[in-house]
Each structure stands twice: as structure tokens, then as C-alpha cells.
Amino acid sequence: MNAKKLILTILLIAGNTDLIGTEALAATTAGNLYVYSIEETPTLNVDVSKTLMQQFLDGESVDGLTPSSDNTVRYVSPKDVNTTFEHNLVTGDIRFHRDFALYMGDFKPELPSTEEALKAAEVFLEENKLLPANPSELKIAHIGGLRATTVINGQQAGPVIDKLITLTYSREINGLPVIGPGSKMILDIGEKGEVMGLIRHWRELSPKVREISPEEIYSLDEAQRLAKLQISKEFGEKATFELLGSQTAYFDNNGRLLQPVYAFQTKIFLPDGQTQAFEYVSVIPVLKKSPEQLNLTKLDPNALRAIKSGDTMLPDGIPRKPD
């Protein structure tokens, strides 16, 4: 099984692209495990949002830009609803999409090679001061893209055109992946390496680290029993499952900490005889006394279909290309 694919599946539990195979990975707690603290992000103001928007959406007006009740500044261009910008003043999260109008229809962009796309993303993050404080933590986790089918004479299906390359980055600490809703960056690369869209959700780690003693952790067998209980609670006692793989990782819950977890990827079979078997990731804290709730949500069939198509970032109705 490809561990990076497992990482991406769990990233998408909380809302971002791929499914793992069926070869099992043995979860292990070999080596030292830690609880990491997250640096507190300084509260920003709308002037920072205006500067960022001008930086990423040159030509769009920043007049009237104000934060909403959740401290997020949002903008949708009056000229193109696909040109958007979001900036969270508390977390520092950034999300933008540039004008996609040129890419519609039968336009075939001159996309870079994978290597060139990765270089373009690196240059963009560096020039815009978006790289992590420790760049070695940023790891490419998935390479996908956007594929569209054209229509001839309004009826007949035309050629399939690759529109964008999508690069998804996750975090790695001491050789272990960080999963969950945080610690990710996603970039869409278009014509000649232009960055067409960005999601950046990244907070820095504090030097404050606590090493975990062996007495504090669940064994793998204990964690598997807890995963079975979690599945029964989610889907009923009569539900059965097949264990496809497991992985030790850290979990970024958008909270104050990163804590180690066991992630069990399973296939769920419901007893109703009607629901098709679907994949579910059971995440169990490594620590017997978890310092922070994980607040997990399950991967339902609709979520899995979204993962398979990968259409989580771009205009409605345009499927992403499969791997």
C-alpha cells in the first residue's frame, strides 16, 4: 500500500485526494513519539488581507473588503464568480482562485511537465513568503489535475483536455506523516506554470515538545480493538469490516497540538444488503489519555466519490482527471 495515499485519504476526512490500495502496512510505534505544540498565530487585520489580495489577484478592487463574523475576509469578483479570495485573520489561512475563463471550452493550455510544475510551485511559495519556517516539513503527497471534455456542435463529445496540474502538499515530522484537516497546501498550476489557485493551511510548530513514554501509549492490538468499537458505534454492531492497512502518524486537528495516532483504513460492509461496501478511516489516538479531541468525521460514499474525482477546488461541473 502507498502510505502517501493513506495520508491523503485522511486529509480529506475533514474537508481535502486519493484512495489507498489493499496491501496492508503494519502500524508501528518504533522510535520516539512526541506531542508538538502549535505556535499561536498573531491576529491579523484587513489591511494584510488587502495586500495579499492585490498580490494574488492583481487588478481586483479591494474597496469594501471587510471580515465576516468568523473573522474571514471573503471576496468574489463581480466580473467572474470563479475569481475568489479568502483570508482568515485568526489562523492566517489563505485561499484564492484566479480568473478561469480562458481555460473554459476547447482551450488547451500549454501545461508544464511534472518536474516544471513542482519547480513553479516552489518558486511561487518562496517568492510570496508562503514556505514553512522549516521547508523540509513540506512534502509532495499527491499529483493530480483537472481534465475537461469538450463538446462539438453542442451535442457530440469532443476531445478530452488537461486543463490544470494540481499539487497537494502535506507535512512530515521525524519521518512520520501529519494527517487531518491542517498542515496542507494545494496549488493549481496552469498555462506555462502559472499558479491559478492556492489553498494554504499551515501553522508553525513551537519549540515546546513533549516526549511520550512507552507506558502512555496503546499497543497496536489495543488500538485495533478501539477501532473496532469505533466502527460499531458509527455503523452499528452488525456492520463488518475488512482491514486494508494501518499507519502511525501525527494528527493536526486545527487545535493547539499535534498528537500521534493510529490510522486504520478499512472497507465497511453494512448488513442491509443494499449499501455498496465503502472505505472508512478509523483514527485512534496513540496516547491513552489524549490531550485533545480529534473531532473526526467519517468518509461516506459521497465523500469517497468526491475524493476519486478530486473536484474539490475548481468550478462546478468540471471533473478532475483520474490518476
C-alpha positions in Angstrom: 0.0 0.0 0.0 1.2 3.5 -0.7 1.4 5.3 2.6 1.1 8.7 0.9 -2.3 7.8 -0.5 -3.5 6.9 3.1 -2.3 10.3 4.2 -4.3 12.0 1.6 -7.5 10.0 2.3 -7.3 11.1 5.9 -6.6 14.7 5.0 -9.9 14.6 3.1 -11.8 13.3 6.1 -12.1 16.9 7.3 -12.6 18.5 4.1 -9.3 17.6 1.1 -7.3 13.2 -3.0 -6.9 9.6 -3.4 -7.7 6.1 -2.2 -5.1 3.6 -0.9 -4.7 0.1 -2.2 -5.3 -3.2 -0.3 -1.8 -4.2 0.7 -1.6 -3.8 4.5 1.1 -1.6 6.1 1.9 -2.5 9.7 1.4 0.4 12.1 4.4 0.8 14.4 5.5 3.0 17.3 9.1 2.2 16.7 11.3 5.2 17.7 10.4 8.2 19.8 7.0 9.8 19.6 6.1 13.4 20.8 3.3 15.8 21.4 4.0 19.0 19.5 2.6 22.4 20.4 1.4 24.9 17.7 2.7 28.4 17.7 0.0 30.9 18.3 -0.8 32.9 15.2 -0.8 36.7 15.7 -4.2 38.2 14.9 -4.1 40.0 11.6 -6.1 42.9 10.2 -7.9 43.6 7.0 -5.0 45.7 5.6 -3.0 42.4 5.4 -5.9 40.8 3.5 -5.9 43.7 1.0 -2.1 43.4 0.5 -2.5 39.7 -0.1 -5.4 40.1 -2.5 -3.6 42.6 -4.6 -0.6 40.3 -4.6 -2.6 37.3 -5.8 -5.5 38.9 -7.7 -3.9 41.9 -9.4 -6.5 44.3 -10.8 -9.3 43.4 -8.5 -10.6 46.2 -6.3 -10.1 45.9 -2.5 -12.6 48.6 -1.7 -15.2 47.4 0.8 -13.2 44.4 1.9 -14.2 43.6 5.5 -14.1 40.5 7.7 -17.2 38.5 8.4 -18.4 37.2 11.8 -16.0 34.3 11.7 -13.0 36.7 11.1 -12.6 35.6 7.5 -12.3 38.1 4.7 -14.0 36.9 1.5 -14.1 38.2 -2.0 -15.9 37.2 -5.2 -15.1 39.1 -8.3 -18.1 40.9 -9.9 -16.5 40.2 -13.3 -16.1 36.4 -12.7 -17.6 34.3 -9.9 -14.7 31.9 -10.2 -12.2 34.6 -9.2 -12.2 34.4 -5.4 -10.1 35.2 -2.3 -10.4 34.2 1.3 -8.2 35.1 4.3 -8.7 34.0 7.9 -7.4 36.8 10.2 -7.1 34.4 13.1 -5.4 31.3 11.6 -3.7 33.1 8.6 -5.3 30.6 6.2 -5.3 31.7 2.5 -7.3 30.5 -0.4 -7.6 32.1 -3.8 -8.6 31.2 -7.4 -7.7 33.3 -10.4 -9.9 34.0 -13.4 -10.6 30.7 -15.1 -12.5 32.0 -18.1 -9.6 31.4 -20.5 -9.5 27.7 -19.6 -13.1 27.0 -20.5 -14.3 25.4 -23.7 -11.7 23.9 -26.1 -8.8 26.0 -24.9 -5.8 23.7 -24.5 -3.2 25.2 -22.1 0.5 24.6 -22.5 1.0 22.8 -19.2 4.4 22.3 -17.8 5.9 18.8 -17.1 5.5 17.5 -13.6 9.1 18.5 -12.7 8.5 22.0 -14.1 5.2 22.3 -12.2 6.9 21.3 -8.9 9.6 23.9 -9.6 7.0 26.6 -10.4 5.1 25.8 -7.1 8.4 26.0 -5.1 9.3 29.4 -6.7 5.8 30.8 -6.1 5.8 29.8 -2.4 9.3 31.1 -1.9 8.7 34.4 -3.7 5.4 35.0 -1.8 6.9 34.0 1.6 4.5 31.1 1.9 7.0 28.4 2.6 7.1 26.8 6.1 9.7 28.1 8.6 11.2 24.6 8.2 10.8 23.9 4.5 11.9 20.2 5.0 8.5 19.5 6.6 6.7 20.2 3.3 6.3 17.0 1.3 4.5 16.4 -2.0 1.7 14.0 -1.3 -0.3 13.8 -4.5 -0.1 15.0 -8.1 -3.4 15.2 -9.9 -5.1 17.7 -12.1 -8.2 19.0 -13.9 -9.5 17.3 -17.1 -12.4 18.6 -19.1 -14.4 17.1 -22.0 -15.2 19.4 -24.9 -18.5 19.4 -26.9 -18.7 19.6 -30.7 -21.7 21.3 -32.2 -23.4 21.4 -28.8 -24.1 17.7 -28.9 -21.2 15.4 -29.7 -18.4 14.7 -27.1 -15.2 16.2 -28.3 -11.6 15.6 -27.2 -10.6 15.4 -23.5 -8.2 18.3 -22.5 -6.0 18.5 -19.4 -6.6 22.0 -18.0 -4.5 22.1 -14.8 -1.9 20.2 -12.7 -2.9 20.0 -9.0 -0.1 19.6 -6.4 -1.1 18.6 -2.9 1.5 19.0 -0.1 1.3 17.6 3.4 3.6 17.7 6.4 6.1 15.2 7.7 7.8 15.3 11.1 10.6 13.0 12.1 9.7 10.6 9.2 6.0 10.4 10.1 3.2 12.0 8.1 0.9 14.6 9.6 -2.7 13.9 8.7 -6.0 15.7 9.5 -7.6 18.9 8.3 -4.5 21.1 8.9 -0.9 21.1 7.6 -1.6 21.2 3.9 -1.1 23.3 0.8 -2.7 22.8 -2.6 -1.7 24.6 -5.7 -3.2 24.5 -9.2 -0.7 25.0 -12.0 -1.8 26.2 -15.4 -0.6 27.7 -18.7 3.3 27.8 -18.7 3.5 27.2 -14.9 1.1 30.0 -13.8 -0.3 29.4 -10.3 -4.1 29.6 -10.8 -5.2 28.6 -7.3 -3.9 28.1 -3.8 -5.1 26.7 -0.5 -2.7 27.3 2.3 -3.5 25.9 5.8 -0.2 25.8 7.7 0.7 26.8 11.3 4.2 26.7 12.7 5.4 24.3 15.4 6.6 25.6 18.8 10.0 24.6 20.2 7.9 23.3 23.1 7.9 19.4 22.6 7.0 16.6 25.0 8.4 13.2 24.5 6.0 10.3 25.1 6.9 7.4 27.4 6.0 3.8 26.4 3.7 3.5 29.4 1.4 6.2 28.0 0.6 4.6 24.7 -1.9 2.0 23.4 -0.4 -1.1 21.9 -1.3 -1.8 18.3 -3.7 -4.6 19.5 -5.4 -2.3 21.9 -5.8 0.3 19.2 -7.3 -2.2 16.8 -9.9 -3.1 19.4 -10.7 0.6 19.8 -11.0 0.9 16.1 -13.5 -2.0 16.0 -15.6 -0.3 18.7 -15.5 3.0 16.8 -16.7 1.3 13.7 -19.5 -0.4 15.6 -20.6 2.9 17.1 -20.6 4.6 13.7 -22.3 1.9 11.6 -24.0 -0.5 14.1 -23.0 -3.7 15.8 -23.9 -5.8 12.8 -21.6 -4.0 10.4 -18.5 -5.9 9.4 -15.2 -4.6 8.0 -12.0 -5.6 6.3 -8.7 -4.1 7.4 -6.8 -2.8 4.4 -3.9 -1.1 6.1 -2.6 0.9 9.1 -0.2 3.7 9.7 1.3 5.6 12.6 1.1 9.4 12.0 0.6 12.7 13.7 -2.8 14.4 13.6 -3.4 18.1 13.0 -6.8 18.9 14.4 -6.7 22.7 13.9 -6.2 22.8 17.7 -3.3 23.6 19.9 -1.3 20.4 19.4 -0.1 17.7 17.1 -0.5 14.3 18.7 0.4 10.8 17.4 -2.4 8.5 16.1 -3.0 5.1 14.6 -4.9 5.3 11.3 -6.7 2.1 10.2 -8.0 2.1 6.7 -10.9 -0.3 6.3 -13.7 -1.4 4.0 -17.2 -1.3 5.6 -19.9 -3.8 4.8 -23.4 -2.9 6.1 -26.0 -5.7 6.8 -28.8 -4.1 4.8 -27.7 -5.8 1.6 -28.3 -2.6 -0.4 -25.5 -0.3 0.5 -22.3 -0.9 -1.5 -19.2 -1.5 0.6 -17.3 1.7 1.2 -14.0 2.8 2.6 -13.6 4.3 6.1 -10.5 5.5 8.0 -10.6 4.9 11.8 -8.2 7.2 13.6 -7.3 6.2 17.2 -5.0 8.3 19.5 -1.8 6.6 20.4 -2.0 8.2 23.9 -4.2 6.5 26.4 -5.0 10.0 27.7 -5.4 12.0 24.6 -4.5 15.7 25.2 -7.0 16.9 22.6 -10.2 15.6 21.0 -9.7 14.6 17.3 -13.3 15.6 16.2 -13.3 13.1 13.3 -15.9 12.7 10.6 -16.4 9.5 8.6 -15.8 9.0 5.0 -19.2 8.3 3.5 -19.8 7.1 -0.1 -20.4 10.6 -1.3 -17.2 11.8 0.2 -15.3 8.9 -1.4 -16.8 9.8 -4.8 -15.5 13.4 -4.4 -12.1 12.0 -3.5 -12.0 9.8 -6.5 -13.0 12.7 -8.9 -10.9 15.2 -6.9 -13.2 18.1 -7.8 -12.7 20.0 -4.5 -11.2 23.2 -5.7 -12.4 24.3 -9.1 -15.6 25.5 -10.9 -18.6 23.2 -10.6 -19.3 20.7 -13.3 -15.7 20.2 -14.4 -14.3 16.8 -13.3 -10.7 16.4 -12.4 -8.7 13.8 -14.3 -8.2 10.4 -12.7 -4.8 9.2 -11.7 
